[in-house]
Amino acid sequence: MTKEHFEEARASEAEYHQRFYEDNDLFEQGTWMAQPGAVVMEMLERLLQHRRDAQVLDLGCGIGRNTIPVAERLRGTRSRVIGVDLLEDAAAKLKKNAAEFDLQELVESEAADVEHYLIEADTYDYIIACSALEHTSSRSALEKVLDQMKRGTRVGGIHCITMSTDVEEVDRVTGEIRKGLIELNLAQQDTMKLLQRHYREWNILIEQVVPQSIEEVKDGRSIDFRCSLITFAAQKIR
C-alpha cells in the first residue's frame, strides 16, 4: 500500500463515519448502530461467568454501539470501559451518550488512532476490536496492534474481533464493481491464518466468516459495501 492510497482511504473512511454519526443517533433503527454486536455481548457473558468486574477496552468504538451496552451490563460493579476512536467528534459523542445513559462513572472516552494507541500491559479483561483493525496502515501495523492487545490482557481475558476482508464496492446506479477503498484490504483466508497464528497459544472460541453487504453513501456515490466479515474470539489461558 502506498502512502497516497492510505491517506485517500483514511480520508474517505473518516468522512463517511463523520457524516454517519452526524446524521444518525445511537441505536437508531435501520442503521448498523441499531444494536450492539451479538458476539460482543455473548463474549462478555462468557467472561462474567468467572468474574464480576471487568476492565474493558473498545477499539474503534464510534459513538458507543458496543461501549454503552457493555457498560450497561457492568453497571453496579467496579468496572471500567474505555472507548477509543480516531474521530474527536465520535469520542465526544460517546462521552455525551454515556452521560445520557447515566454511565459516566464507568465509561471513559479517548480520541486516538488505534494503530498508535498505547495499551498498558496486563490491564484488560476484555478487548473489543469491531471493524477497527482493517483501518491500520499495513499488515505489519496490524500485527503490532494484535501484539499490544495480547500483552495488555490479563489471564482469562477475552478478545472479540470482527474484520472486513475482501472488501469491494458495488455502485448501485451503474453496477460497477471496484476494490473497496479501505486502509487495509486483506484477503479473508490470509487474515484468518494471521489471526490463528497470533492466537495459537490462546483458547480460540469463535472462527466465523460470513458475507456481508451494507448500503452506504460514500464519496458521493450510493454503493453496496461488500465483504467477507470475519468474527474471531479468543481467551488468554496463561
C-alpha positions in Angstrom: 0.0 0.0 0.0 1.3 3.4 -0.9 1.2 6.4 1.4 -1.1 8.1 -1.1 -3.5 5.2 -1.1 -3.6 5.0 2.7 -4.2 8.7 3.0 -7.0 8.6 0.4 -8.6 5.7 2.1 -8.3 7.2 5.6 -9.9 10.5 4.4 -12.7 8.6 2.7 -13.4 6.4 5.8 -13.2 9.4 8.2 -15.6 11.5 6.1 -18.1 8.6 5.8 -18.1 7.9 9.6 -18.1 11.6 10.5 -21.2 12.2 8.3 -22.9 9.0 9.5 -22.5 9.9 13.2 -23.9 13.4 12.4 -27.0 12.0 10.6 -27.8 9.1 12.9 -28.4 8.6 16.6 -27.0 5.8 18.6 -29.3 2.7 18.4 -31.3 4.3 15.6 -33.4 1.6 13.9 -32.5 0.8 10.3 -28.8 1.5 10.8 -25.8 -0.7 11.7 -25.8 1.0 15.1 -29.3 -0.2 15.9 -28.0 -2.7 18.4 -24.7 -4.0 19.8 -22.9 -6.8 18.1 -24.4 -10.1 19.3 -21.0 -11.7 19.6 -19.7 -8.8 21.7 -22.4 -9.3 24.3 -22.0 -13.1 24.1 -18.3 -13.0 24.9 -19.0 -10.5 27.7 -21.4 -13.0 29.3 -18.7 -15.7 29.0 -16.2 -13.5 30.7 -18.6 -12.7 33.5 -19.1 -16.4 34.3 -15.9 -16.2 36.3 -15.6 -12.6 37.4 -17.9 -9.7 38.5 -15.8 -6.7 37.5 -14.1 -6.2 34.2 -11.6 -3.7 32.7 -12.8 -3.3 29.1 -11.2 -1.6 26.0 -13.3 -0.9 23.0 -11.1 -0.1 20.0 -12.8 1.8 17.1 -15.8 2.4 19.4 -17.5 5.1 17.4 -20.2 6.8 19.4 -20.8 3.7 21.6 -22.7 1.0 19.7 -20.9 -1.6 21.8 -19.4 0.5 24.6 -22.7 1.7 26.0 -24.4 -1.8 26.2 -21.2 -3.3 27.7 -21.1 -0.6 30.3 -24.8 -1.1 31.0 -24.3 -4.8 31.6 -21.5 -3.8 34.1 -23.5 -1.2 35.9 -23.1 -1.5 39.7 -19.7 -3.1 39.5 -16.2 -1.6 39.9 -15.6 -2.0 36.2 -14.2 0.5 33.7 -14.9 0.7 29.9 -12.6 2.7 27.7 -13.7 3.6 24.2 -11.1 4.7 21.7 -11.9 6.2 18.3 -10.0 8.1 15.6 -12.6 10.8 15.3 -12.7 13.5 18.0 -16.4 14.1 17.4 -17.1 10.4 17.9 -15.2 10.4 21.2 -17.2 13.5 22.3 -20.5 11.9 21.4 -19.6 8.7 23.2 -19.0 10.8 26.3 -22.3 12.5 25.8 -24.1 9.2 25.3 -22.5 7.8 28.5 -23.9 10.7 30.4 -27.4 10.3 28.9 -27.4 6.7 29.9 -26.0 7.6 33.4 -22.9 5.6 32.7 -20.3 8.3 33.0 -18.8 6.7 36.1 -18.0 3.6 34.1 -17.2 5.0 30.6 -14.1 6.8 29.5 -13.7 8.2 26.0 -10.5 8.9 24.1 -9.7 10.2 20.6 -6.7 8.3 19.2 -5.6 6.3 16.2 -5.9 2.6 17.2 -2.6 1.9 15.4 -0.7 4.2 17.7 -2.7 3.8 20.9 -0.7 2.6 23.8 -2.3 -0.4 25.5 -0.8 -0.8 29.0 0.5 -4.3 29.8 -1.6 -6.8 31.8 -4.5 -4.3 32.2 -7.7 -5.5 30.5 -10.1 -8.4 30.8 -12.0 -7.8 27.6 -10.7 -6.1 24.4 -13.2 -5.4 21.6 -12.0 -4.5 18.1 -15.0 -4.5 15.9 -14.4 -3.1 12.4 -11.3 -1.4 13.7 -8.2 -3.4 12.7 -8.8 -3.0 8.9 -8.1 0.7 9.4 -4.5 0.1 10.2 -1.9 1.2 7.6 -0.3 -2.1 6.8 -0.2 -5.8 7.7 2.8 -5.3 10.0 1.0 -2.4 11.7 -2.0 -4.8 12.2 0.3 -7.4 13.8 1.8 -4.9 16.1 -1.6 -3.9 17.3 -2.5 -7.5 17.9 0.7 -8.0 19.9 -0.1 -5.0 22.0 -3.7 -6.2 22.6 -2.3 -9.6 23.8 0.2 -8.0 26.1 -2.5 -5.8 27.5 -4.7 -8.7 28.5 -4.8 -10.5 31.8 -5.0 -14.2 32.1 -8.6 -15.3 31.5 -9.3 -12.2 29.4 -11.1 -12.3 26.0 -10.6 -10.6 22.7 -13.5 -10.1 20.4 -12.5 -9.1 16.8 -14.5 -8.5 13.7 -12.8 -7.5 10.4 -14.0 -6.7 6.9 -11.9 -8.6 4.3 -12.1 -8.9 0.5 -13.8 -5.6 0.5 -15.4 -4.3 -2.7 -17.8 -1.6 -3.6 -20.7 -2.0 -6.0 -22.1 1.2 -7.5 -25.9 1.0 -7.0 -26.5 3.1 -10.1 -24.1 1.7 -12.7 -23.4 -1.7 -11.2 -19.7 -1.1 -11.4 -17.6 -3.2 -9.1 -14.4 -1.9 -7.7 -11.9 -2.8 -5.0 -13.0 -1.3 -1.7 -11.3 2.0 -0.7 -10.3 1.0 2.8 -7.0 1.3 4.6 -6.1 -2.4 4.8 -8.0 -4.6 2.4 -6.7 -8.1 3.1 -7.9 -11.4 1.7 -10.1 -13.4 4.1 -8.0 -16.6 4.1 -4.8 -14.7 4.8 -6.4 -12.7 7.6 -7.8 -15.8 9.3 -4.4 -17.5 9.1 -2.8 -14.4 10.6 -5.2 -14.4 13.5 -4.9 -18.2 14.1 -1.1 -17.8 14.2 -1.2 -14.8 16.6 -3.6 -16.6 19.0 -2.1 -20.1 18.7 -1.3 -20.1 22.5 -4.8 -18.9 23.4 -8.1 -20.8 23.5 -9.8 -19.9 20.2 -13.6 -19.5 20.9 -15.0 -18.4 17.6 -13.8 -18.5 14.0 -16.5 -17.5 11.6 -16.8 -15.9 8.1 -20.0 -14.6 6.6 -20.7 -12.5 3.5 -21.9 -9.0 4.3 -23.5 -6.2 2.2 -24.3 -2.8 3.6 -25.9 0.1 1.7 -23.8 3.2 2.0 -23.3 6.7 0.6 -19.6 7.2 0.3 -17.6 9.8 -1.6 -20.9 11.0 -3.2 -21.8 7.5 -4.5 -24.5 5.2 -3.5 -22.9 1.8 -3.1 -23.2 -1.6 -1.6 -20.2 -2.2 0.7 -19.5 -5.9 0.3 -17.0 -8.0 2.3 -16.3 -11.3 3.9 -16.8 -10.5 7.6 -14.5 -12.3 10.0 -15.6 -12.9 13.5 -12.8 -14.1 15.8 -12.7 -14.5 19.6 -10.1 -16.0 21.8 -9.3 -16.3 25.5 -5.9 -16.0 27.2 -5.2 -19.2 29.1 -1.7 -18.4 30.5 
